[in-house]
C-alpha cells in the first residue's frame, strides 16, 4: 500500500472573506471540476459547508465508468482551513486539506491531497495514470480560478 501525495499552491487575487465565501459553498465544486469527469451532485448541499457535512456525487474517472463518491467535511477552521475525506468512492483513502492565508497580492490557497489507490499492488500499476489525471483536474481548476470574477462573491459574508 502506497500513500501518494499531490500538493498545489495558487495565489487568488482576492481577499480572505471572498475566497472563503466561494470555497465554503459546496455548490461551487462543479464550477471548478472538468466537464470530462461528468461530475454530478447527488445530494442536497447547504449554502455553507460544516464539519460533519456529507456530500454524494457521481464521477466518471474512466470512459464508460461512473462511480459514486461520498465525502465528509471533517474539519473546518473558518476562514483558513477545511478537510474533505472520502467515505466511499474510487480511492481506498482520500484526505484533502484546503489552506487559505493572506499574502501580498491576494490569498494563497494550498491544497494537500493524500490518497491510496484500491487493489493493493495491482492498483498501484495505475498510479501514473491517476497522478496525471489529478494533475489535469487541478490544472483545470487553476485555470478557472485564474479567470474568475471574484467580485461576484465578495458580497457574501463569511
Secondary structure, DSSP 4 states (H G I P E B T S, - for coil): ---EEEEEEEEESS-HHHHHHHHT-GGGGGGGS-GGG--EE-S---SS--TT-EEEEEE-SSTT--EEEEEEEEEEETTTEEEEEEEESSEEEEEEEEEEEEETTEEEEEEEEEEEESSHHHHHTTHHHHHHHHHHHHHHHHHHHHH--GGGTTTS--
